[in-house]
Amino acid sequence: MVSNNFTQNRFTFLLSREVAQELLSTYGSPLYVYDGDRLRETIERITKAVSYPHTQFRFASVTNGNIALLKIFRSSGWGLHANTPGDIYLGLQAGFNPSEIVYSGSNLNRTEMLQVLNWGVTILNFDSLAQLQLCCEVLPKRTEKNIRLGLRLNMPEITGDSRIGVRPEEFCDAIALTREVGLKLSGLHFYRGTGTNATAAFTQVIDTVIATAQQLPDWEYLDFGGGFGYPYHHNKAAFDWEMFGAELSERITRLGRKIDLVIEPGRAAIAGCATLLAQVVSVKWQGEKQIVGVDTTVANLSVPSVHGGYREIFTWKQADKSSIPHSLFTTDICGNTTYSRDYLGKNCQLPALEIGDIIAILDVGAYGYAMSSHFLHRPKPAEVLLENGTHRLIRQREDYSVLLTNQMLDSSPLFKGSQRGLLPWR
Ligand SMILES: Cc1ncc(COP(=O)(O)O)c(C=O)c1O
């Protein structure tokens, strides 16, 4: 991971130093800051890019499950894409109607499958015949019949080496399974893999995906993912929504029949709408290299150093108002634990920093807070939303009590063991 300090224009669009200081003094540090106005603009731009009239956008909340943000998607006319029952649960709390939620996950057990169906989700894309079969077993007990069932596609030539999905050779068996319970297999789901900025990687496979979907006699909808990239490197090519939308709309219109199109962007919709603010708590030098310690950690933002990737880092010197450019030094930004991978930025080019200066890690809206954890036993940051020139808390900062959640502090009654003698210590 390499980060730098060249992004002033893009960044000041989100925040000024004065606002960053105000936010930190109001809500504390570290702090996830979301720009609601920018999020609405991004949603609008993506929506406009796909002109095909029967298109439904579903936000992939695997990237970010904050209810206040989900409500912005909802009020902008998008539904929700769920990878897990937890995504559905959060979506329902945010006010989505179950009919606005598409589920395309993996490996539900029977209880979870029932739960998903009882919540009333009506479009379900399955990853395996076993999951489709389980759904069909559970479904006949319900009266709801306007459910739409689909399969996730696995074709190594276009989906790569993926564990997810069903091969076209298995379609016949899948169709038989659904017909047995009086239902149709009406959808195909294509997912290209996450973070792809090469637009051609999507446009080149449209024809193959459509031809494959046409093998389903009851084909009614196409779900085209997911996976659209975001340009974390300010000087690298971005995913071209206009080109993608035009090509997909043209090809699907050419079919001459009404096929519902589902698009479920995650990262592309929300990555650029958030910044993680933190403060410098320690500075030391190792020869020419500046080692900056900050009050956040990779457990608060695990993506860059743990999973690879790149996020730009911007800094404000607390007391310095001069506009004279500072000399830049090779700098590591280190988290507040001793974990060997606790780097928020490595080999960044940054000015000499001091305790109290502010650092801003850009483009953390997707897979940021959502992938944060309690590893290292640091409570999670607060989240704040900026909208129409105001700010408000949308998730409280955790305190240490969260580390006790679900722990049994008093000794619980001893489990006496099974009557059938299955426990080895009896
Ligand atoms: C089926 C599906 N759709 C959408 C997404 C969101 O992907 P991205 O953030 O790359 O758009 C995922 C992510 O795992 C997914 O599995």
The ligand as a Gaussian input file, in Angstrom:
#p B3LYP/6-31G(d) Opt

LIG

0 1
 C      -23.737000     -10.709000      -5.363000
 C      -23.030000      -9.465000      -4.996000
 N      -23.475000      -8.289000      -5.486000
 C      -22.859000      -7.122000      -5.181000
 C      -21.761000      -7.097000      -4.345000
 C      -21.096000      -5.794000      -4.078000
 O      -19.904000      -5.766000      -4.767000
 P      -19.168000      -4.413000      -5.121000
 O      -18.987000      -3.654000      -3.866000
 O      -17.900000      -4.858000      -5.715000
 O      -20.070000      -3.697000      -6.098000
 C      -21.264000      -8.298000      -3.814000
 C      -20.120000      -8.300000      -2.930000
 O      -19.712000      -9.283000      -2.361000
 C      -21.923000      -9.506000      -4.157000
 O      -21.491000     -10.682000      -3.688000

